[in-house]
Every structure is written in structure tokens, then in C-alpha cells.
Amino acid sequence: MAHGENVDPPGSNRALVWSVIFLHMLNHVISGSMPILYPEIMEEFDLNYAQLGLLRSASTFSSGFPQMFVGWLRRWFSGRVLVGVGNLVNSLGNIAASLSRGLWSFLGLTVVAGVGSSTQHPVGASLITAATDPRERGRMLGLNQSFPSLAFSFTPLLAAYMLNLMGWRRALAILSTPAILLSLVLLFFVRGTSQVEAPSRDALNLSKLREQLRNRNVLAISVLRTAMAFRMGVRTFLPLYFIDVLGLSTAQSSLLYSVLLFGGVFGPFFWGSLSDRVNRRPLIIGIMVASGLGYLSLLWVKGFTALLVLLFLLGFMVQTVVVQSVLSDSVPRSQLDQVFGLYFTLGFTVASFSSIIFGYVVEYWGFHAGFVYIAAVTLVSMVPAFFIEEPRTWTNQPSTI
């Protein structure tokens, strides 16, 4: 029997699980709109690219680094309350930022919003794990990535339309509002079972965390997550590659980038569902091999139609949901918050520097060297994947949700 197996009645936490998933999607509606709004924000606050980089890094760091520590609040509050309040803070912080009249107040409020946002990934993943039958956990964790990816796919188009119609301030405020409404629903109208709602006395217990780091899977996945984070910056530069190197139009570049993001809508659900039925280590390794070869293929694939296919496949090859599924089955329920907190903190903190590294490689050696670098990072990341063990001992049963 896997660690942290859910023994609650089937379907008893369905409303909670879907509320967390949809809040994750609305969280990404806000963050996904920001790159579209930045040009007007830069113009209004008279920012240069270095200042915008500082603004972006501060926001990213404030939402990433605290993920290790928000689990500490689980000593007193249920995960449902933390996700609900965190999303309220994120939404209200961004609405307040839309009213800012100066750069420093805008920066401060977006940092506050980022701290609120930090509860979503670790506590949300922990909640879904604890509230879901182990036999369908990969599928539900996959949906928890697919829906936010869907938001990332359509939000840029929606934000661009709203930007032209009403400006960045009203657009940001309106895009932040749905998360407020769903957060209030989660806080006041949705309840999980007593097991899922119970606070955890072991939250952010350093001795327990050290004990979990001796767990072979936790250690291997932590190293894998850290290594893979070094390649997360590549997507930011792909539209520039399509335009500046391949000579494609802005419209063609936007379409290619949208196809890449669209692949990420289907990949997590597909691989998560498959991971419920097969041994997950070869699945992780296979996805990573395909992803590394895909980025390496950018050295030779130049045609627009071929790029459409390749970029969809690159977006489709998502191993994170399978890794999270293994992690969720490898630790006791009481340790889910801090183990997921460590997992997401490693990824988001290292990723905040990955764009700088990739940009440096491209600046001095070109995009071809950059794609070789991404393939090499993927190859290195595969090493800890070979040390992952399958923790499940149950036999597959029909799904209950």
C-alpha cells in the first residue's frame, strides 16, 4: 500500500479537488496575462528592460521561495483555508497594484500578491494528493497541470483584447476578479473530509524533512527537479528565435508559441492517466529522452509546418506530473505539504535564474549552442531519474471519481 493512501469514501472530496484545480487555473490567468500587459506598464512607469527584469524577478521569487515555508501554517490551518486565503491575497494584491500611481508601490503590491500565490502549488498539490484515490492520482494531478496550461494558452489573447479595449489597469483588475469569487466559495461553501481538513503537527518539521530526504525517491526527485529547472528559461526566448533567426513573422511566431503551450494542455492529463497504470520510472525517462531530442531537433527543423508538429510534441512531453505522482505515493500524508513545498521551491527558485543563464549562452554563442545546452541539461537530469523506485504495491481498480 502506497504512503498517504486515501481511505475516504469515493467522491467525498470531489468539490474540494475541483475547486483547487480551477483556482490553479485562475492563478495562471493572472500570471499569464502579465507579459502582455508589461509593455504598457513599462511605458507608464518609464521602465527600461533592466528595471523590468528586476520587477519580474522580484515577483517570481516572491511566489517561488516562500513555497517551502507556507506548509508551516498547516500546523494551524487546513490546506483548503491556505489555498483560499492565498489566492485572495494574490487577487487583491494585483487589483491594488492596478491602482498604483508609482513604480515602488506597484512593485511592493505585486510582491505581496506573489507571496499569496505561493500557497497554490505546494498546498494545492498536497490537497489533491490527500483527497484523491491513489488509483487515479496521476490523472487528477495531470488535470491540475492541464487546466493552468489551458489558461496560459488563451489568456494572452484575452489580455491583448482587453488591453486594447480598456488599458492595463482595468484589464489586470478584471482578470484578477474571478479568483476572488472562487476563493470565497472554497472558504465558505466547500469542505473536505475530516482527514483532509485536519491540521498537521508535522508541518515544516526539519527533523521529519531530513528523514524524508533519506527516502530514495524524495532525494532523487529533488535532484531531478533542481537540474530540470535550469532549462525552464528556454521558452521565453523561442519567439525571438523564430523571428530573429528563422525570419518568421510575428504572427507565425505567435502561432508557434501558442501551439507549444497548447501541447501542455493535453500532455499532463495523458501522461498522468498513463502513470496510473504503468511503472512510472521508464515513463519519466522516456519523456525526458523525447524532450531532449526534441530541443536538439531545433538545430535542423526550420520549416513552419515541421515546427508546428515539433513544438506541439515539445509541449506535450511533460514529465512533472508523473514525478509528482511518484512523490505523492512515496511519503506519508503528514509530510506531503513540506515535501511538495521543497519540490516546488527548488524548481521555482532555480528557474528564476535559468533565463539569465540561457540568455548568456545565446548572447555569446548563439541559439544553436542554447539548444545543445538544453539537451545537455535534460541528459544530466535523467541521471537521478534512474534511481527512482515504484512505491506502489496495489493492483489497478476501476476509477471512482
C-alpha positions, 0 to 999 in steps of 0.5 A: 500500500502506497504512503498517504493512501486515501481511505475516504469514501469515493467522491467525498472530496470531489468539490474540494479537488475541483475547486483547487484545480480551477483556482490553479487555473485562475492563478495562471490567468493572472500570471499569464496575462502579465507579459502582455500587459508589461509593455504598457506598464513599462511605458507608464512607469518609464521602465527600461528592460533592466528595471523590468527584469528586476520587477519580474524577478522580484515577483517570481521569487516572491511566489517561488521561495516562500513555497517551502515555508507556507506548509508551516501554517498547516500546523494551524490551518487546513490546506483548503483555508491556505489555498483560499486565503492565498489566492485572495491575497494574490487577487487583491494584491494585483487589483491594488497594484492596478491602482498604483500611481508609482513604480515602488508601490506597484512593485511592493503590491505585486510582491505581496500578491506573489507571496499569496500565490505561493500557497497554490502549488505546494498546498494545492498539490498536497490537497489533491494528493490527500483527497484523491484515490491513489488509483487515479492520482496521476490523472487528477494531478495531470488535470491540475497541470492541464487546466493552468496550461489551458489558461496560459494558452488563451489568456494572452489573447484575452489580455491583448483584447482587453488591453486594447479595449480598456488599458492595463489597469482595468484589464489586470483588475478584471482578470484578477476578479474571478479568483476572488469569487472562487476563493470565497466559495472554497472558504465558505461553501466547500469542505473536505473530509475530516482527514483532509481538513485536519491540521498537521503537527508535522508541518515544516518539521526539519527533523521529519524533512531530513528523514524524508530526504533519506527516502530514495525517491524524495532525494532523487526527485529533488535532484531531478527537479533542481537540474530540470529547472535550469532549462525552464528559461528556454521558452521565453526566448523561442519567439525571438528565435523564430523571428530573429533567426528563422525570419518568421513573422510575428504572427507565425511566431505567435502561432508557434508559441501558442501551439507549444503551450497548447501541447501542455494542455493535453500532455499532463492529463495523458501522461498522468492517466498513463502513470496510473497504470504503468511503472512510472520510472521508464515513463519519466525517462522516456519523456525526458529522452523525447524532450531532449531530442526534441530541443536538439531537433531545433538545430535542423527543423526550420520549416513552419509546418515541421515546427508546428508538429515539433513544438506541439510534441515539445509541449506535450512531453511533460514529465512533472506530473508523473514525478509528482505522482511518484512523490505523492505515493512515496511519503506519508500524508503528514509530510506531503505539504513540506515535501511538495513545498521543497519540490516546488521551491527548488524548481521555482527558485532555480528557474528564476535564474535559468533565463539569465543563464540561457540568455548568456549562452545565446548572447555569446554563442548563439541559439544553436549552442542554447539548444545543445545546452538544453539537451545537455541539461535534460541528459544530466537530469535523467541521471537521478531519474534512474534511481527512482523506485515504484512505491506502489504495491496495489493492483489497478481498480476501476476509477471512482471519481 
